[in-house]
Amino acid sequence: MMLTLAPEHYPLLEKSVAWLQDHYHEQPELAEIAEAAGFSPMHFQRIFKAGVGVSPKRFLQATTLKHARKLLKENSVLDTSLALGLSSPGRLHDLCVEGEAVAPGEMRSRGKGLEIFWGVHSTPFGPALFALSQRGLCELDFLPDQRCPELTPEEALRQKWPGARLIESPERTAFLPEQIFSTRPGPLTLYLQGTNFQLQVWQALLRIPEGQMTTYGAIARWLGKEQASRAVGSAVGQNPLSYLIPCHRVLRGDGGIGGYAGGLTRKRILLASETCACLD
């Protein structure tokens, strides 16, 4: 189970992890990391552990490229789990999620006749847009969305669902952060809009266990499209439900962090949170 982070501590975590990426080769001590975050070492250690659940040193080590490469070398998780037909013991399993794909006719109409209620809420990993239709949750995007940083959340949602009636209604979506990110999640229905290929890729993502990582190439091989790593990368990048469909668990073949719609610092934090939780 992923660590439960206090939403109010995310800015501190983001600032610390971003700083560490530029200075990790210097092997900084706690005092240096705390100073960069604007706190005394003792206060930094206390609030970090209270908000994150593990020590700063342990968490920040798990965000490093070296750690990611080690995991990839030791585990061919996706190849194994997909070949065996195993499901991920991750958040979607915990949530007892039911998923429904948008029918081809509905894809062409781009949401015509659909009402989508949306709102922006705090999460343990920073602010996120939640969009909910009568058919289920159709969008979860961490903000700012690097795919369209020049657009407002509503404008970005409009691009994906131009035929739908969008209604800003944070009171209708307020239950979702707790339902998705709590340690005792409840049932949830998803409504996915994507091509057949995208849906296949997203299904593959659901099979990557928490605390593990795979590569774009491994997904392409499992789909029987060994030369389609770039197409897989594009489908991963179009994932409409960040965190729930764990595209953050996919790295480049060389162990590089790859891309992430929610930003690379957030991707490192998500991966480190899962890694630390799995080591407990």
Order of alpha helices (4+ residues) and beta strands (2+ residues): alpha-alpha-alpha-alpha-alpha-alpha-alpha-beta-alpha-beta-beta-beta-alpha-beta-alpha-alpha-beta-alpha-beta-alpha-alpha-beta-alpha
